[in-house]
Amino acid sequence: MALLAVQQVGILGTNVTYSAAGASDTAAPDDRTFWHVKVAGTATTLTVVVPGSVYGQARPDIAVGPITSAERMIGPLVADLADPTTGLITLTTSQQTGVTSALVRV
C-alpha cells in the first residue's frame, strides 16, 4: 500500500506523472484532489473504500467500472471518505495490468 503524492495543476499547465497502480493505495483527503486513473486493455473496477456505518448499516464503497481502455477522474476525495484511524482514503483496483494513476489537485 503506497501513499500517493498529490500533483498540483497550475495555470501554466502541469505535466502529470502517472505510476503503476497498486492493488491498494492511499491518499490524503482534500476537497480539490482527484484520482485520475488510466486503464489500458483489461477490464478494471476502481474503488474508493468508504469506512464506517450509518444507522447500523455499512456505508457503501464507491465502485467505478469495470472500465476497459479508458480513463476516469474520480473525486473530489473529501475528508468524509477517510478512515478515521489512519486519516487516509483507500483506493483499490481490481487488477493492475496496464493500470496507471495519479492524484491531481485542481
JOSUL-V39122 format. One record per residue. N is the residue number from 0. RES is the residue in three letters. SS is DSSP state (H for helix, E for strand, L for the rest). PSI is psi in degrees with one decimal (none if undefined). BURIAL is 1 if it has 16 or more other C-alpha atoms within 10 Angstrom, else 0. Layout:
n	res	ss	psi	burial
N	RES	SS	PSI	BURIAL
N	RES	SS	PSI	BURIAL
//
This chain:
n	res	ss	psi	burial
0	MET	L	121.9	0
1	ALA	E	142.5	0
2	LEU	E	116.0	0
3	LEU	L	139.3	1
4	ALA	L	140.9	0
5	VAL	E	138.2	1
6	GLN	E	122.6	1
7	GLN	E	128.2	1
8	VAL	L	130.6	0
9	GLY	L	168.1	0
10	ILE	L	-28.1	0
11	LEU	L	4.2	0
12	GLY	L	154.1	0
13	THR	L	131.5	0
14	ASN	L	94.3	0
15	VAL	L	135.3	0
16	THR	L	125.1	0
17	TYR	L	146.5	0
18	SER	E	161.2	0
19	ALA	E	133.7	0
20	ALA	L	140.8	1
21	GLY	L	166.9	1
22	ALA	L	-32.5	0
23	SER	E	119.3	1
24	ASP	E	168.9	1
25	THR	E	159.6	1
26	ALA	E	146.5	1
27	ALA	E	137.3	1
28	PRO	L	145.5	1
29	ASP	E	130.7	1
30	ASP	E	3.8	0
31	ARG	E	12.2	0
32	THR	E	137.8	1
33	PHE	E	150.6	1
34	TRP	E	111.7	1
35	HIS	E	119.6	1
36	VAL	E	135.1	1
37	LYS	E	127.9	1
38	VAL	E	124.0	1
39	ALA	L	103.3	1
40	GLY	L	-74.2	0
41	THR	L	132.9	1
42	ALA	L	129.5	1
43	THR	E	137.2	1
44	THR	E	129.7	1
45	LEU	E	133.7	1
46	THR	E	133.5	1
47	VAL	E	115.5	1
48	VAL	E	123.9	1
49	VAL	L	112.4	1
50	PRO	L	164.1	1
51	GLY	L	-176.3	0
52	SER	E	160.6	0
53	VAL	E	128.4	0
54	TYR	L	37.4	0
55	GLY	L	5.0	0
56	GLN	E	136.3	0
57	ALA	E	136.9	0
58	ARG	L	134.2	0
59	PRO	L	143.0	0
60	ASP	L	159.7	0
61	ILE	E	108.4	0
62	ALA	E	132.9	0
63	VAL	E	121.4	0
64	GLY	E	-167.5	0
65	PRO	E	146.3	0
66	ILE	E	148.9	1
67	THR	L	132.1	0
68	SER	L	53.4	0
69	ALA	E	175.3	0
70	GLU	E	152.7	0
71	ARG	E	141.0	1
72	MET	E	113.7	0
73	ILE	E	127.9	1
74	GLY	E	-171.7	1
75	PRO	E	154.1	1
76	LEU	E	76.9	1
77	VAL	L	159.7	0
78	ALA	H	-28.3	0
79	ASP	H	-18.5	0
80	LEU	H	-7.0	1
81	ALA	L	147.2	1
82	ASP	L	125.3	1
83	PRO	L	-22.7	0
84	THR	L	-44.6	0
85	THR	L	-22.7	0
86	GLY	L	9.6	0
87	LEU	E	157.6	1
88	ILE	E	134.2	1
89	THR	E	129.3	1
90	LEU	E	125.5	1
91	THR	E	156.3	1
92	THR	E	140.1	1
93	SER	L	-23.8	0
94	GLN	L	160.3	1
95	GLN	L	-2.9	1
96	THR	L	119.5	1
97	GLY	L	19.2	0
98	VAL	E	123.8	1
99	THR	E	155.9	1
100	SER	E	164.8	1
101	ALA	E	151.0	1
102	LEU	E	125.7	1
103	VAL	E	140.6	1
104	ARG	E	126.2	1
105	VAL	L	none	0
//
